[in-house]
Structures are given as structure tokens and as C-alpha cells.
Amino acid sequence: MAETDLASQVEEMGRRARRAARALALCSTDAKNAALQAMADAIEAAESEIVAANAEDLAAAPGYGLNAAAIDRLRLTPERILAMANGVREVALLPDPVGESIRAWSRPNGLKITKLRVPIGVVGIIYESRPNVTADAAVLCLKSGNACILRGGKESIHSNLAIAKALSAGAESAGLSPDVIQLVPFTDREGVRLLAQMDRYLDVIVPRGGHALIEAVVQHARMPVIKHYHGVCHVFVDRSADLGMAEKIVINAKCQRPGVCNAMETMLVHRDIAEKFLPMVAASLAAKGVELRGDHRTCEVLGSAVTPAKEEDWTAEYLDLILSIRVVDSLEEAVEHIENYGSHHTDSIVTADEASARKFLAAVDSATVLWNASTRFSDGGEFGFGAEIGISTDKLHARGPMGLEELTTYKYLVEGTGQVRG
């Protein structure tokens, strides 16, 4: 498609989204929930169309170099489509953040001030992920009163279009504008730049994908960007840890789903327990097919069961069954390692010492910090947010799992009785 045609099409989508967002912001909670229920019904009704569209993506998947795990994540079965529809219904049951009074107070001059939660407006989301992200992103935006423009990856374009069509039709059947949910119908890379520069219509843009995608959005964006960057997550096994608990947490954090951003990539072990804990956990990790890369002290304990780690291993987001291991002398050294090499995403301590845990929780500057729990719990669904837009590694405006509240901003309402400023 010619660049001028792309630009005009994207701009028209932005224009329609802005108009739809203004109307959606005034909708009641009941109206939004009714639309969400209709959208869930529309997904179920469009099952055959979505499965057929997904078959086209699956047929093309080997040509994109997708491995078996990626193809499985791409696949939509009737059961997965039903789960997607039920996920929409679950969002309808969540509290509506829009209209919440965050704070209210009166001034000595009689002015009454209310800080009120309101929608952001139009949210652009660019993602390289499973097609169910289309539904997750759209319904969270709608519930929080935002119109959205979605741009998925080429590997799932047919599935995304079919899902977005059903969602838009469901919203329209409930009396909303179909333009509250729009999906860019092409995957040209130029589309990313055009969206990122459309600050006249987009209030914020959220890139969710690989490093190259996020860098491209940051480079071109003229509006705020909420980044979902690397997940270099750590588990620190302290000297007072229950080693059985620690082993379960480590195995879950690394192996339950190694290809996601909240999977553990580096394990830190206190020197006082290294000789006892490392052999037992290494055996369990090896049984799961995990490749181990360790510092010199880890190599001394585990011998041929581990290969020497390189400097780049400490900053690696493997997204695979690979784990780097380092033995540290103290909690302070563990925190320093996380600060130097981590990505401020999710980090956990396993310890029976509450004082050490509290120190770790306070000192580690990450979006989610856990005590005696797997890093895999850093997730919108596990936090009770329903679905999530993603996990932000920024500090402003949102941090960590992004749910409904993170898709809102606020404004001040000031009520007077004729006051003027002297």
C-alpha cells in the first residue's frame, strides 16, 4: 500500500476514534457493561469465522519462522474462543474506575475541589503477541471509557481482524459507536511510525513486544509512551530460606512458562546455603531441561552441571529454559546485583527472616517485588485486574501490571459560589 494511502487511512481511524472516545467517556457503567456482554456474545457467535481466519494464520506461521510453542500460542480452538468471551464477561463484572472521587476537599474561601478519575481518551496499542491480546486490550479500554486503535503483528493479522470485527459489532449492537474499537488492517512497518506520530488523535501509545518494536515506537512517538520492556527477573534465595519452598518457587518462576516477561532469568543464592541448595535445585532444573550458566562459585559447587556465565548473561532476557546463577555474600550484594543488571520488572526474595524480607522489599526498585512467591504472580489476572494491557517497566504514568485504573487519568472539578481571586 502506498504511504499516502496508509497515512490517510490511519488518520481517518484516528479521527473516528477521537469522536467515539468523546461519546464513550459520557457512557454510564451499565451501558459499558451491556456493551461488554454483547461483545462476549458476538465473539461466541463468530466462532466459525474466527477459527477460519486463525487457520489462515496457522498456515502461514512456518513461513514466519514461528516455533512449535509460538504456533500453539497463536492457535484458537473453540475452547480458547469461549475462554476469550468469558474473559470479556469477567471484565464487565469489575468495578468501573471512571467517575471515582480520588479526593475531595474544601478551601477556606468556600471552593469545593474534587479530583475525579476520567478516561485517558484514545489509546493506541501496538503488539506482537497472541490474538487474544486483541480482545484483552479492547475490552479493558472500553470498560475504562477509552477508544482504542490496535495494531497487531503479521503472524496473527487474520485472527486479529476477525476478533476485532466481532467486538466492534457487539459494541454497535449495544448502542455504542463501532469506532470505539478499531484494528489497523495492514501490517506494513510504516503503520507503526504513522500511529506513533498521530498525536492529534492518540493520547498515549503502548508498545508491547520485542526490543526492536519498542525502540521504533519510542523513536517516532509524539505522545506519551508506556513501555513494556525487558523482564530480567530475579529470585534471591536468602540464607534463612526454607529450601523446599525455595526450590518450588524457583522451578515455577523459571519453568512454568519460560517464554514470558515475568519468568525468572537469574537466580541469586546466599553463600551460606549454596553448597546445600545448589545441587538439589540444579537436579530439579535439569529434570525440566533447563540449561544452567553460573559464576565461578556456582561452577565450583556444581562442576560440569553448569557452564561459566559471561557478562552478558546477567542482563539476558532468555525467554527460554536457560538460567543464570550467582552466589552472593549478602542481601546487600543481591540488591546491588539486581540494581546493576535487572530491568526493574519483577524480583523476589525467599527467606524466613522478616527483617531481611522487609529490607529487600524496600530496597529493590522494581515494579513488583515479592516475598516467598514466584515472579510469575506479576500479572494483571493474578492481581485481580481481570485482563491486562501488559506490564509496564516505566515509572510514569503506569507501573507494573496495567489494569483498568492504569487506563485512566484525572481532572479537577471546582465548585464555587461566585468567588474571584484577589
N, C-alpha and C positions, 0 to 999 in steps of 0.2 A: 504494500500500500504506500502511495506517495506520502512524503512528510506533511505536505499541506493538507491532505485528506485526513491523516492521523490527527493533526493539530486541531482541525475544525471539529472532528468527531469528539475528541477528548474535551474540548472547550464546551461543546454543546451538552455533554454529560455533566460538566461542572455547573453550567447554568441551570439545568434541570434539577440537579441535586440541591443547589442553594435554595431554589424556590420550594422544593419539597421539604427541606430542613426547617424553613420558617413555619410551615404549617404543622409539621410534626412536633415542633417544640411546644405548641399550644395544645397538643392532644392530652386527654386525660389518661390516667393509668389504665382504666377499664378499656378505653379504646385501643391502647397499645397492646394490652393483654389479649383482647379479642383478635387483633391482627396476628399476634404470635400463634394463637391457636389455629387460626385459618392457614397460616404459613405451614404449620406442622401437618395439617390435613392435606395441604397441597403437595407437600413432599411425598407423603404416602400415596396420594393419587397419581403422582408422576413416576412411581417406582419403575415401570417398564421403560419409560423414556430415559430415566437416569441410568438404568442398567445398560441400555443400548448405547448411550453416549459413553459410559465408562468402558464398554467393550472396545470402542474405537481407541481410547487412550491406552488400554492394556495392550492392544495390538501394536501400537507404535512404541511402547515402552522400551523394548530391547534396542531399538534404534537410538534411543537417548542414553543408552548405557546404564539403565537402572538395574540394580542387582535384585536378587530374589526378595530380600526384605523390603526394598523400596517398592517393588511391584505389589507386594502384599498390602502395604500401606495405601497404595493407590486403588486397590480393588474395592468395589462397592457391591456387596451382596444384599439381598432383600433384608437380611437381619441387620446389617450395618445401616441401611437406609431407615429402617424402623427405629434404630437407636438414635439416628440423627434427628428424626422427627420428635422422638421423646425428649431429646436434649433441648429442642425448641420449647416444648411444653414446660420443661423444668425452669427455663429462664422466665417464662410467663409467671411462675409462682414466686419468683424472687421479689423482694421489696424494691419499689421504684425509687431511685435516689433523687429524681428530678422533683424540685419543689421543696426539698428538705430545708428546714431552717438550721443552718450550721451554727449560727449565733445571733442573738438579738439583744439590743441594749438601748438605753435612752441617754441622751446628753443633758447637761444642766439647762440648756436652752429649750428643752422640750422636744427636740428632734428624736424620732424613733428610727433606729437603724437595724436592718435585718440583712444578714449575709446568707444569701439563698443559693442553693445548688441548682445549676441550669445546664442544659446540653452544651457541648462544645460547638456543634453546628454541622459541618461536613467533614467527615473523616475519610482519608484515603489510606487504604491498606494494600501493600504490595507484599506478596508472599510466594514462597516456593515450598509447598507442603502438600499434605493430604487434602483431597477435595472437601472433606468435612469442615475444614477451616472456613470455607465459603459460608457455610451455614452458621458456624460459631460466631464469626465476625459480624455477619449481617444482623443476627438476632440480638447480640449484645448492643450493637449500635442503635437498633430500633428501640429496644427497651429503655435505653438511656436518652432517647429523644434525638438521635443523630441520624442524618442521612449518610450513606456511605458509598464510596466508589472503590470497587475491589479490582485488583489486577493479580491474577494467579499465574502459575508457571505453565509453560507449554506442555509439560507432561500430563497435565490434568485439565486442559482447556475445555474439552468437550463435556467432561463431568461437571466442571465449574459452571459452564453456561447453562446446563440443564438444571442444576440446583438453583442457580440464581433466578432462572426463569420461573421456577415453581414458587420460590419465595416471593418474588415480585408480584406474581399473580395472586398469591394468597393475601398479601398486603392490600392489593387493589380490591379484592373481593370483600374486604372488611372496611372499605371506605377510605383507605389511605392512598396517597399517590404511589403509583408503581415506581416512581423515580427515587423513592427512599432507599432502594437497593438497586445499584447498577454495577454491572461487571464489564470491564473493558474486553471487547470481543476479539482482541488480537493480542499476540504475544511478542510483537516487534520490540526490540530493546528500546527503541526510540520512545515508546509509550511510557517507560519509566521516567525518562527525562521530562516529557511533557507534563505528566502528572506532578512531578516534583516542582515544576516551575509555575504551576497554576494556583498561585497564592490568592488570586482574585476570588476563587471559589472554595478552595480547600483550606480549612483552619489548621489542620495538623495532618501529618503523614506518618504512617507506622510501617517501616520495612521489617519483614520477618523472613529471614532466610540466611543464605551464606554471606561470607565476608564481602565478596565482590558486589553483591546486590546492595548491601547496606552502605558500602562506600560510595556506590554510584548515586544512591538517593541523597546521602549527606552532601556529596559534591554539588548536586544540582538544586537542592531544595531551597525554596524561597519562603517556606513556612516552617514552624517548629517541627522537629523530627523526634519521635520517641523510638529509640533504637533497642533492638533485641539482639544484643551482640553475643560474644562467645560465652560458653558456660564452662569455664575451667574451675570445676567444683572440687572441694577437698573434704576429706573426713580425717580428723585428728583423733587418734586413739591415745588417750592420756594414760599415765602410769596407774591410775586408780580405776581404770575401766573394768567392767565386767567383761571378760574376754569372750565369753559365749555370746553376749549381747553384741559386742563389737563385731564379731565375725558375721553375725546375721545382718547387721546394718551395712557392713562393707560389701557383702555379697549382693544384697539388694540394691545398694547405691550404684554398683558397677554393672551388675549383670541383668537386672530385671528388664531394663530397656536401654542398652548401651548407646543407642543412636540418638538420644535426646539431650537437650541442653542442661537438664538438671541431674544427669548421671555423673557420678564421681569420676574424676580423671587422675587425681593424685591422692594417695594415702600417706599421711604423716603418722609416725609411730614414736612414742616416747622411748628413749633408750633403755629405761629400767624394765620394760616388758618386751623389748624387741626380740630377745633370744627365745622367749616362750611363745609370743603371739605370732611372729612372722612365719615360722614353719607351719603352724596349724592353719592360718588363713591362706598361706600360699598353696597348700594342698587343696583347699576348698576352691580357690580361684582357678587352679589348674584343672580341676574336675569340670569347671564351667568353660574351659577353653580360653582362659584369659592369659595373654602374654604379659610378663612382668618385666619392668625396667627399673632398676634401683640404683641408689647412690652407693658409695663404696662400703658403707657399713651394712647396708642391706645385702650387698653381694657377699660380704664376709659371713653373714648368717645363713643365707640361702644357697650360696655356691652356684652350681650350674642351673638351678631352677630359675635364675634371673639373669638378665643381660644388663651390662652397665648402662645407666641412663646418660644421655647427652644433655647439654644445657637447654636445648630446645624442647626437651621432653617436659620440663617444668611449666612451660606455657602452652603445651599442646592440648587442643580440644580433640581428642581422638575420635569420639563418636563411634567407638568400636571396642572390641574386647581386648583392650590394651590398658595397662595401669602402670603409672609411675609411683615409686615408693621411696620415701626418705625417712631416715631415722633422725630425730631431733633431740636435743638435750633438755628442752624445757618447753612449757606452754608459750613463753615469750618468743622462743625461736620458731615455733609453729605459726604464731600470729605474724611474725616478720616474714616468713616464707609466703604465707597467703597474701600479704600486702605486696610483696615484690613480684609474685608470679600469677596471682589469681586475677579473675575478671570481675570481681565484686558482684557475682551472681548468687551462689549458694554455697555455704560452708557449714560443717557440722563438727561438734566435739562429742566424743563418747567418754564419759567419766562418771565416777560415783562421788566425786568431790564437788559439792555445790559451789564452793568459793571459786574453784578453777572454772567451772562452767560459767558462772556469772561474769568472771573476768574475760573469758573468751567471747561471750555474747556481747559484751560492751566494747571490746577492743577490735573485733573483726568488722570491717566496713564493707559489708555485703548486703544485697537487697534482702536476703533471707539467711538467718543464722540459726542453727538448730542445736539442741542438746539432746543426746541419746535418741536420735531419729535419723532416718535415711534422707539424703538430699533429694530423693525422688518425691518428697512431700511438698517441694516448692512448686506448686501447681495450683491454678485457679480452681479446678474442680475439688482438689483436696482441701483448699482453704474455704470451701463453701460458696464460691463465686458463681457456681454453675459452670458455664464455659469460660474461656478466657481469650483475650486478643493475643496474648503472648506474655512473655516475662521480660520486663524492661530492665536493662542494666544502667539506665540513666538515673539521675537523682531528681531531675525536674522533667516534666510535671508529674510523671508516674514512675514508681519504682517497684520492681518485683512483679508478681502475677497481676495482670491487668483485668479487672472485672468491670462492673457497671460504674462504680464510683470513679474509677480512673478515666472513664469516658465522659466525665462531666467537669465543668468549671464552676464559677460562682459569679454572682453580681450582688451589688449592694442596693437595697431598696430603702429609701429615706422618706419618711412621712413627717410633714410639718404642719403648722397651723398659721403660716404666714411669716415665719422667721426670715430675716435678712441678715446678712453678715456685715458687721460694722467695721 
